[in-house]
Amino acid sequence: HEQLLKMMEERMMDVEQKLRLVKRLLQDKVNQLKEQLSKNTKADVMVKDLYVENAQLLKALEVTEQRQKTAERKNYLLEEKIANLNRIVKNLASPSFSP
């Protein structure tokens, strides 16, 4: 009977030791997951910031492209006006040089 009791105590000690080991491993895993959650939270904030910045850059690009198109149209109209003025000057100058 005492031998059985001693065997049971040894098994209990072994089980307690294994439980402490498992508890330590679980605590390590919890700490690891907390650290990963912290990193993920920071990354999530960075992604959101980049998303907002990207939207702002796209809007700025759109405005810039619109300004470029407007400048190109104005440039085209100015070139047309210059060509018309050159024709007018040529027409005005032509009769005065003719005999």
VOPAGU-2260 file (C-alpha; in pm, 1 decimal, decimal comma):
REM VOPAGU-2260
SITE   aa  ch    i         X         Y         Z
SITE  HIS   A    0       0,0       0,0       0,0
SITE  GLU   A    1     283,0     240,9      84,9
SITE  GLN   A    2     458,7     151,6    -234,8
SITE  LEU   A    3     142,7     233,3    -431,2
SITE  LEU   A    4     114,3     561,9    -244,3
SITE  LYS   A    5     477,6     646,8    -320,6
SITE  MET   A    6     425,9     562,1    -689,6
SITE  MET   A    7     118,2     785,3    -698,0
SITE  GLU   A    8     314,8    1072,3    -538,8
SITE  GLU   A    9     590,9    1033,2    -797,7
SITE  ARG   A   10     337,6    1037,3   -1079,1
SITE  MET   A   11     174,6    1345,9    -928,7
SITE  MET   A   12     511,6    1519,5    -907,9
SITE  ASP   A   13     584,9    1421,0   -1268,1
SITE  VAL   A   14     245,3    1549,4   -1379,5
SITE  GLU   A   15     294,9    1875,1   -1186,0
SITE  GLN   A   16     635,6    1922,1   -1346,0
SITE  LYS   A   17     488,7    1863,0   -1691,5
SITE  LEU   A   18     207,3    2103,9   -1614,1
SITE  ARG   A   19     457,1    2372,9   -1509,1
SITE  LEU   A   20     646,2    2315,0   -1833,1
SITE  VAL   A   21     327,8    2339,8   -2038,1
SITE  LYS   A   22     227,0    2651,0   -1845,4
SITE  ARG   A   23     565,7    2809,1   -1920,7
SITE  LEU   A   24     537,2    2716,8   -2289,7
SITE  LEU   A   25     185,6    2858,2   -2304,6
SITE  GLN   A   26     299,1    3180,4   -2136,9
SITE  ASP   A   27     582,2    3211,5   -2390,2
SITE  LYS   A   28     330,8    3161,1   -2670,7
SITE  VAL   A   29      96,7    3422,3   -2517,2
SITE  ASN   A   30     384,2    3671,2   -2498,4
SITE  GLN   A   31     479,3    3592,7   -2856,5
SITE  LEU   A   32     120,6    3644,6   -2974,4
SITE  LYS   A   33      92,1    3973,0   -2781,3
SITE  GLU   A   34     408,0    4096,3   -2949,6
SITE  GLN   A   35     276,5    3989,3   -3290,2
SITE  LEU   A   36     -54,5    4163,8   -3221,1
SITE  SER   A   37     132,8    4481,4   -3134,4
SITE  LYS   A   38     333,0    4459,9   -3457,0
SITE  ASN   A   39      16,7    4390,1   -3656,9
SITE  THR   A   40    -158,4    4687,9   -3499,6
SITE  LYS   A   41     131,6    4916,0   -3592,2
SITE  ALA   A   42     137,3    4773,6   -3944,8
SITE  ASP   A   43    -238,4    4826,4   -3973,6
SITE  VAL   A   44    -200,4    5192,5   -3877,7
SITE  MET   A   45      78,9    5230,7   -4132,0
SITE  VAL   A   46    -132,9    5067,8   -4404,8
SITE  LYS   A   47    -422,7    5301,3   -4326,9
SITE  ASP   A   48    -188,3    5603,1   -4334,6
SITE  LEU   A   49     -45,5    5487,7   -4668,1
SITE  TYR   A   50    -397,2    5437,6   -4804,6
SITE  VAL   A   51    -489,5    5795,8   -4711,4
SITE  GLU   A   52    -162,0    5930,2   -4850,3
SITE  ASN   A   53    -215,2    5734,8   -5172,4
SITE  ALA   A   54    -565,1    5880,2   -5210,3
SITE  GLN   A   55    -423,7    6231,3   -5160,5
SITE  LEU   A   56    -149,3    6168,0   -5416,0
SITE  LEU   A   57    -399,8    6034,6   -5667,9
SITE  LYS   A   58    -612,2    6347,1   -5623,4
SITE  ALA   A   59    -304,1    6568,7   -5664,7
SITE  LEU   A   60    -210,4    6374,6   -5978,8
SITE  GLU   A   61    -560,7    6418,5   -6116,0
SITE  VAL   A   62    -547,4    6795,0   -6052,0
SITE  THR   A   63    -201,2    6816,0   -6211,4
SITE  GLU   A   64    -314,3    6623,0   -6518,2
SITE  GLN   A   65    -616,9    6852,2   -6551,8
SITE  ARG   A   66    -391,6    7158,3   -6528,1
SITE  GLN   A   67    -160,3    7010,8   -6791,8
SITE  LYS   A   68    -454,8    6953,3   -7028,1
SITE  THR   A   69    -572,8    7309,4   -6970,4
SITE  ALA   A   70    -221,5    7443,2   -7036,2
SITE  GLU   A   71    -196,1    7233,5   -7354,2
SITE  ARG   A   72    -531,3    7369,7   -7477,3
SITE  LYS   A   73    -425,9    7727,0   -7402,9
SITE  ASN   A   74     -93,3    7664,3   -7575,9
SITE  TYR   A   75    -274,6    7526,2   -7881,7
SITE  LEU   A   76    -505,3    7829,9   -7892,2
SITE  LEU   A   77    -206,9    8066,3   -7860,0
SITE  GLU   A   78     -28,9    7886,0   -8144,7
SITE  GLU   A   79    -342,6    7924,8   -8356,2
SITE  LYS   A   80    -356,8    8295,5   -8274,2
SITE  ILE   A   81      13,1    8336,4   -8360,8
SITE  ALA   A   82     -40,7    8157,8   -8692,1
SITE  ASN   A   83    -340,3    8382,8   -8769,2
SITE  LEU   A   84    -146,2    8695,0   -8674,4
SITE  ASN   A   85     142,2    8582,9   -8894,9
SITE  ARG   A   86    -100,4    8539,8   -9185,1
SITE  ILE   A   87    -247,9    8884,1   -9123,6
SITE  VAL   A   88      98,3    9043,8   -9106,7
SITE  LYS   A   89     200,5    8858,8   -9423,9
SITE  ASN   A   90    -117,4    8973,7   -9601,5
SITE  LEU   A   91     -66,2    9332,0   -9486,6
SITE  ALA   A   92     298,6    9332,5   -9585,2
SITE  SER   A   93     245,7    9170,0   -9924,4
SITE  PRO   A   94      54,5    9455,4  -10094,0
SITE  SER   A   95     298,2    9717,3   -9969,8
SITE  PHE   A   96     592,5    9537,0  -10134,4
SITE  SER   A   97     408,1    9482,9  -10459,8
SITE  PRO   A   98     477,6    9738,2  -10736,5
